[in-house]
C-alpha cells in the first residue's frame, strides 16, 4: 500500500531555503518519519539533488547511538558538507540528542544547510517547542491519514466499507497495513498504553496514573460533549469516589493536548462575536485510539462522524470553534425566553468563514428543522453547510444552505469552498 501525502509534501517543498528550521510535529506513529525520509527525500532526488547532499540520520537506530552526543552529531554533519551547494539535513527522533536545540541553532546561519527534524516523544512534540529555536523554527503539523488519503491508497475497497473501518480503527498508517480486526485492536490498545501514556507519565513523573487513565476514558466516552475541569472533578467525586482536584484535571488535559492526543474546541458566541472560555468540547486526534480506550464498546456513529469532520477541518488548516446562537423567543404562554442554539463548527480560514452542522441522519422533516434552526438565525453572509452521514445529493436549498454527504465532504479537498 502506497500512501501519497501530497499536501504535506508540497508544504515542505515550498518551505525550502527559508532560513528556518522545519519542525515536523504530530502524534507518535502518524507518519512523520515516512514523510521526511521517504517522500521528501525522494522528491529532492527527483529534482536532481545529489544524494550526497541529502544527509539523513535516524537517531533511534542503535547504530547511531554515538551521534546522540551533540558534539559528535555536529562533527558528523560538518564532515558531510562537501561543497558550497545546498545540503539538506534530515534528523529523525532528534529529541534523543542532549542539548539538541543548540545543535539545530548552530546551523541557522550556515547558508548552504537546510534543516528538517522530527521527534516523537511528548517533550519534543509539546506545542512550545518552536520557541526553543529563538523564533527561527516553523512547524509542519502532521495528522493521521485522512479518509481521502486512505481511499486513494485502497481504491479497490468500497468507500462505504472504508468509512466504517475509518470510524472504527482511525487513520494511523500502521493500522492501514493490517488485515485482521484483532491485529488492529491489539495494536491500538498497546500503542496507547505503552507509547502515548508512558511518554506523558515518564516526562511529568505522574504517580496517580489511575486518575489520568480514568480521565482519558471519560473524555473518550463523552467526545463532542461540553465539559470543563470543574464538571469532571464533580463526576470523579460523585461517581468514581476520587478526590482528584479540578486543577489536576486541567493539568492532565493540558498534557494530553500537548501530546496531540486530544484537541480543545472553544465555544464562540456568533452574534456577540466573543469567545466563551468554558465549558469546551474535546475531540480525539485519532478515532481508532479513542475507540481502543473504550475497548471498542461505544461506537456511536453520530459522535464519531462529528469527530471525523472536526479532524478533517483541522487537517485542512482551518481554526475550528463550537458556535452558539442566542435566540430571543416566546414560550407557549407568550413569555419572553432566551434559547441557546448550537452550531457544530465555526470554521475560519483567513478571511473566509463556514458554519457547519454534522447530521448523521435526517430521516424526517422534524429532524431537518432541528438541524437548520441555528443556521437560520445567523444573519451574516458566510456559507452555511449541513454534512449528512448517509448518501445524499449535493444541493443548496432556497435559504442558501448547502447540503452534502460525508463522502462528498471528505473526498473533495475543496468541498466547503
C-alpha positions in Angstrom: 0.0 0.0 0.0 1.4 3.4 -1.1 0.1 6.5 0.6 0.7 9.9 -1.0 0.7 12.8 1.4 0.8 15.4 -1.4 -0.4 18.4 0.7 2.3 17.9 3.4 5.0 17.1 0.8 4.1 20.3 -1.2 4.4 22.3 2.0 7.8 21.0 2.8 9.0 21.7 -0.7 7.6 25.2 -0.5 9.4 25.9 2.8 12.8 25.0 1.4 15.7 27.5 1.8 13.7 29.9 4.0 16.4 30.2 6.7 14.3 28.4 9.3 14.3 25.0 11.0 11.4 22.9 9.7 10.0 21.1 12.7 7.7 18.2 11.8 5.2 17.7 14.6 2.3 15.4 15.4 1.3 12.5 17.5 3.5 9.4 17.6 3.1 6.9 14.7 1.2 9.4 12.5 3.8 9.2 9.6 6.3 12.0 10.3 9.4 9.9 9.6 7.9 8.5 6.4 7.1 12.0 5.2 10.6 13.2 5.7 12.8 10.2 4.9 10.7 8.6 2.1 8.5 11.2 0.4 10.6 14.4 0.9 13.9 12.7 0.2 12.5 11.1 -3.0 11.1 14.5 -4.2 14.5 16.1 -3.7 16.2 13.4 -5.7 13.6 13.7 -8.4 14.6 17.4 -8.7 18.1 16.4 -9.4 19.6 16.9 -5.9 22.7 14.7 -5.5 22.2 12.0 -2.9 25.4 13.1 -1.2 23.7 16.5 -0.4 20.9 14.8 1.5 22.1 14.0 5.0 19.8 11.6 6.8 20.2 10.5 10.4 17.8 8.2 12.3 18.8 8.8 15.8 16.6 6.0 17.1 18.8 3.5 15.3 21.2 1.9 17.9 24.0 2.1 15.3 23.8 5.8 15.6 23.9 5.9 19.4 27.2 7.9 19.3 25.5 10.6 17.3 23.2 11.3 20.2 26.1 13.2 21.7 25.6 16.8 20.4 29.3 17.4 19.6 29.5 14.1 17.8 26.4 14.9 15.8 27.8 18.4 14.8 31.1 16.8 13.7 29.3 14.2 11.7 27.1 16.6 9.8 30.0 19.0 9.2 32.1 16.2 7.8 29.4 15.6 5.1 29.2 19.2 4.0 31.3 18.7 0.9 30.9 22.0 -1.1 29.0 25.3 -1.2 25.9 23.7 -2.7 22.8 23.3 -0.6 22.7 20.4 1.8 19.5 19.0 3.3 19.9 17.7 6.8 17.1 15.4 7.9 17.1 14.3 11.6 14.7 11.8 12.9 14.0 11.4 16.6 16.2 14.4 17.4 15.0 14.6 21.0 17.3 11.7 21.7 20.2 14.2 21.4 21.0 16.1 24.6 21.0 19.8 24.0 19.5 19.3 20.5 18.3 22.9 20.5 22.0 24.1 20.4 22.8 21.6 17.6 20.0 22.9 15.4 20.6 26.6 16.2 24.2 26.0 15.1 23.0 25.7 11.5 20.7 28.7 11.4 23.4 30.9 9.9 25.0 28.3 7.6 23.8 29.4 4.2 24.2 26.0 2.5 22.4 23.9 5.1 18.6 23.4 5.2 17.4 21.6 8.4 14.4 19.4 8.9 13.7 17.5 12.1 11.1 15.2 13.6 10.6 13.9 17.1 8.1 11.6 18.7 8.1 12.0 22.5 5.9 14.3 24.5 8.7 16.8 25.2 9.6 17.3 21.6 6.0 17.4 20.4 4.9 19.9 23.1 3.4 23.0 21.4 6.0 25.4 22.7 8.9 23.6 21.0 9.3 26.3 18.3 10.3 28.8 21.0 13.4 26.7 21.6 14.7 27.8 18.2 14.6 31.5 19.1 11.9 32.3 16.7 13.6 30.7 13.8 11.6 27.5 13.6 8.5 26.8 11.6 6.1 23.9 12.4 4.7 21.5 9.9 1.8 19.7 11.6 1.2 16.0 10.6 -2.1 14.4 11.3 -3.0 10.7 11.0 -4.1 9.7 7.4 -7.2 11.4 6.2 -10.1 9.4 4.7 -9.2 10.7 1.3 -5.6 9.6 1.6 -6.7 6.1 2.7 -9.3 5.9 -0.1 -6.6 6.8 -2.7 -4.3 4.1 -1.3 -7.1 1.5 -1.3 -9.3 2.2 -4.4 -10.4 -1.4 -4.6 -12.4 -1.2 -1.3 -15.9 0.3 -1.5 -15.9 3.7 0.2 -18.9 2.7 2.4 -16.9 -0.2 3.9 -13.8 2.0 4.2 -15.8 4.7 6.0 -17.0 2.2 8.6 -13.4 1.0 9.1 -12.1 4.5 9.4 -14.7 5.4 12.1 -13.7 2.2 14.0 -9.9 2.0 13.6 -8.9 5.5 12.6 -6.1 6.7 10.4 -2.7 5.7 11.8 -0.6 4.5 8.9 0.4 1.2 10.5 -3.2 0.2 11.1 -3.9 0.5 7.3 -1.4 -2.2 6.6 -3.2 -4.7 8.9 -5.8 -7.1 7.6 -7.5 -8.6 10.7 -9.6 -6.7 13.2 -7.8 -8.4 16.1 -4.5 -7.2 14.9 -5.8 -3.6 14.7 -7.4 -3.8 18.1 -4.3 -5.2 19.8 -2.0 -2.7 18.1 -4.1 0.4 19.1 -4.6 -0.7 22.7 -0.9 -1.5 23.1 0.2 1.7 21.3 -1.8 3.9 23.6 -0.8 2.3 26.9 2.9 1.6 26.2 3.7 4.6 24.0 1.5 7.6 24.4 0.5 7.2 28.0 4.0 6.1 29.1 5.6 9.1 27.5 3.4 11.5 29.4 3.8 9.7 32.7 7.6 9.5 32.5 8.1 13.0 31.3 5.9 14.5 34.1 6.6 12.0 36.8 2.9 11.2 37.3 2.3 8.9 40.2 -1.5 8.6 40.3 -1.7 7.2 36.8 -5.1 5.6 37.5 -6.7 9.0 37.7 -5.2 10.0 34.4 -6.4 6.9 32.7 -9.9 7.4 34.2 -9.9 10.9 32.8 -8.9 9.8 29.3 -11.7 7.2 29.4 -14.2 9.8 30.5 -13.2 12.2 27.7 -13.4 9.4 25.2 -16.9 8.4 26.3 -18.2 12.0 26.1 -16.4 13.0 22.9 -18.1 16.1 21.4 -19.9 16.9 24.7 -19.4 20.2 26.6 -17.4 19.8 29.7 -14.7 21.5 31.9 -12.3 20.5 34.7 -14.9 21.5 37.4 -17.6 19.3 36.0 -15.1 16.5 35.5 -13.9 16.8 39.1 -17.5 16.6 40.3 -18.0 13.4 38.3 -14.9 11.9 39.7 -16.0 12.8 43.2 -19.6 11.5 42.9 -19.2 8.5 40.6 -15.6 7.3 41.0 -15.2 8.4 44.6 -11.9 10.1 43.7 -10.6 13.3 45.4 -8.7 14.5 42.3 -8.9 18.3 42.0 -10.0 20.3 39.1 -6.5 21.8 38.9 -5.0 18.4 38.5 -7.6 17.5 35.8 -6.8 20.7 34.0 -3.1 19.8 34.1 -3.8 16.3 32.7 -5.9 17.8 29.9 -3.1 20.2 29.0 -0.6 17.3 28.9 -2.9 15.3 26.6 -3.3 18.3 24.3 0.5 18.9 24.3 1.0 15.3 23.1 -1.6 15.9 20.4 -3.9 13.2 21.7 -6.9 15.5 22.1 -7.8 19.0 20.9 -10.0 21.5 22.6 -12.6 23.4 20.7 -13.7 26.7 22.3 -17.3 28.0 22.3 -17.9 31.1 20.2 -20.9 33.4 20.6 -21.7 34.1 16.9 -24.0 37.1 17.4 -22.0 38.5 20.3 -18.7 37.9 18.5 -16.9 36.7 21.6 -15.3 33.5 22.9 -16.8 31.7 25.9 -13.9 30.1 27.7 -15.7 27.2 29.4 -17.2 24.6 29.1 -15.5 23.4 25.9 -15.6 20.3 23.7 -12.7 17.9 23.2 -12.0 15.8 20.2 -9.6 12.9 19.7 -6.8 13.2 17.1 -7.4 9.6 16.0 -10.7 7.7 16.2 -9.1 4.3 16.5 -7.2 5.3 19.6 -10.4 6.8 21.1 -12.3 3.6 20.4 -9.4 1.4 21.8 -9.6 3.3 25.1 -13.2 2.1 25.5 -12.5 -1.4 24.2 -14.5 -0.6 21.1 -17.7 -0.7 23.1 -19.0 2.8 22.3 -19.1 3.1 18.6 -21.7 5.9 18.3 -21.6 6.9 14.7 -23.1 10.3 15.4 -20.3 11.4 17.7 -17.6 9.7 15.7 -18.7 11.4 12.5 -18.6 14.8 14.3 -15.1 14.0 15.5 -14.0 12.9 12.0 -15.4 16.2 10.5 -13.5 18.2 13.1 -10.3 16.4 12.4 -10.7 16.9 8.6 -11.2 20.6 9.0 -8.2 21.0 11.2 -6.1 18.9 8.8 -7.1 21.4 6.1 -5.6 24.2 8.1 -8.7 25.8 9.5 -9.3 27.0 13.0 -12.4 25.4 14.4 -14.7 26.5 17.2 -18.1 25.4 18.5 -20.7 28.0 17.7 -23.6 29.3 19.8 -26.5 31.4 18.7 -28.7 33.2 21.3 -32.3 33.3 20.2 -34.9 35.5 21.9 -38.3 34.0 21.5 -41.6 33.3 23.5 -42.8 30.2 25.3 -46.2 28.7 24.8 -47.6 31.1 27.4 -46.2 34.2 25.5 -43.4 34.9 27.9 -40.1 36.1 26.6 -37.3 33.5 26.9 -33.8 33.1 25.6 -32.7 29.9 23.9 -29.1 28.9 23.1 -28.8 27.0 19.8 -25.6 25.2 18.8 -23.7 25.3 15.6 -21.4 22.3 15.5 -18.4 24.1 13.9 -17.5 27.7 13.2 -14.5 27.4 10.8 -12.2 30.2 9.9 -9.5 30.2 7.2 -8.1 33.7 6.6 -10.9 36.0 5.8 -13.2 33.1 5.0 -15.7 31.5 7.4 -18.0 28.5 7.2 -20.7 27.3 9.6 -21.1 23.5 9.6 -23.7 21.2 11.1 -23.0 17.5 11.4 -26.2 15.4 10.9 -25.6 11.6 10.7 -29.2 11.1 9.5 -32.1 13.4 8.6 -35.0 10.9 8.5 -37.9 13.3 8.6 -39.0 17.0 8.5 -38.7 17.4 12.3 -35.0 16.4 12.3 -34.3 18.6 9.3 -35.9 21.6 11.0 -33.8 20.8 14.2 -30.6 20.9 12.2 -31.4 24.1 10.4 -32.7 26.0 13.4 -29.4 27.6 14.5 -28.1 28.2 10.9 -31.2 30.2 10.0 -30.6 32.6 12.9 -27.1 33.6 11.8 -27.6 36.9 10.0 -24.2 37.2 8.1 -23.5 36.1 4.6 -20.9 33.3 5.2 -21.5 29.9 3.8 -23.8 27.6 5.9 -23.4 23.8 5.4 -25.1 20.6 6.6 -23.0 17.4 6.2 -25.1 14.3 6.2 -23.9 10.8 7.1 -26.0 9.0 4.6 -25.8 9.2 0.8 -27.3 12.4 -0.4 -27.1 14.6 -3.5 -25.2 17.8 -3.1 -27.7 20.7 -3.3 -28.4 24.2 -2.0 -31.8 25.0 -0.6 -33.8 28.2 -1.1 -32.2 29.7 2.0 -28.7 29.3 0.6 -27.8 26.4 3.0 -25.6 23.8 1.3 -26.2 20.1 1.8 -23.6 17.4 1.1 -22.9 13.9 2.3 -19.9 12.8 4.3 -18.2 11.2 1.2 -18.5 14.4 -0.8 -17.0 16.4 2.2 -14.2 14.0 2.9 -13.1 13.1 -0.6 -13.1 16.5 -2.2 -10.4 18.9 -0.9 -12.4 22.0 -2.0 -15.8 20.6 -0.8 -16.6 23.5 1.5 -15.1 26.3 -0.5 
